[in-house]
Amino acid sequence: MYNRFAEMRRRYLREYRDGIYTGMLLTGKLDEHLKEIGGTAQEMFDRLVAQMKDAEGVTERLKAEKQMEWAVSYTHLTLPTKRIV
């Protein structure tokens, strides 16, 4: 199963590197490539979000006590992180 990063990679290859996309598809290497890219990008995303949560003080305690504030803070952390990855 692909995640959002694997899907973005697939779309990029299809739109901008069609020869590479077609070659990988025909040789059966596309799925493995997308799984690897998706897994690596997801790990990077999770690591960056954890580091940013620590730096900004977005904790589980905040989540339990002030859910709306936590949700807004978490959203503000994840949006730029998605662009970085």
C-alpha positions in Angstrom: 0.0 0.0 0.0 1.3 3.4 -0.9 1.3 6.5 1.3 1.0 10.1 0.1 4.7 10.4 -0.6 4.8 7.4 -2.8 1.8 8.7 -4.7 3.5 12.0 -5.2 6.6 10.3 -6.5 4.5 8.1 -8.9 2.8 11.2 -10.2 6.1 13.0 -10.6 7.6 10.2 -12.6 4.5 9.8 -14.7 4.3 13.5 -15.6 7.9 14.5 -15.8 10.0 11.3 -16.3 7.7 9.2 -18.4 10.5 7.1 -19.8 11.8 6.2 -16.4 8.2 5.5 -15.2 7.4 3.3 -18.2 10.8 1.4 -17.9 10.2 0.7 -14.2 6.6 -0.3 -14.8 7.6 -2.7 -17.5 10.4 -4.3 -15.6 8.4 -4.6 -12.4 10.6 -2.3 -10.4 8.1 0.5 -9.9 6.2 -0.9 -6.9 9.4 -1.6 -5.0 10.7 1.8 -5.8 7.6 3.5 -4.6 7.5 1.5 -1.4 11.1 2.4 -0.7 10.5 6.1 -1.4 7.3 6.2 0.5 8.8 4.5 3.6 11.9 6.7 3.6 9.9 9.9 3.2 7.4 8.9 5.9 10.3 8.2 8.3 11.7 11.6 7.6 8.3 13.2 8.0 7.7 11.5 11.4 11.2 12.4 12.6 10.8 16.1 11.6 7.4 16.3 13.2 8.7 14.8 16.4 11.6 17.3 16.5 9.3 20.2 15.8 6.8 19.1 18.4 9.6 19.0 21.0 10.9 22.4 19.9 7.5 24.1 20.0 6.2 22.4 23.2 3.4 20.5 21.5 3.0 17.7 24.0 0.6 14.9 24.9 -0.3 16.9 28.0 -1.3 19.9 25.9 -3.4 17.4 23.8 -5.2 16.2 26.9 -5.8 19.6 28.4 -6.3 21.9 25.5 -7.4 19.9 22.5 -8.2 22.7 20.1 -4.9 24.5 20.9 -3.0 21.2 20.3 -4.8 20.6 17.0 -4.0 24.1 15.7 -0.3 23.8 16.8 0.0 20.3 15.3 -1.5 21.5 12.0 0.9 24.4 11.9 3.8 21.9 12.4 2.8 19.4 9.8 2.0 21.6 6.9 5.5 23.0 6.4 7.0 19.6 7.2 5.0 18.1 4.2 6.6 20.7 2.0 10.1 20.0 3.3 9.9 16.2 2.7 
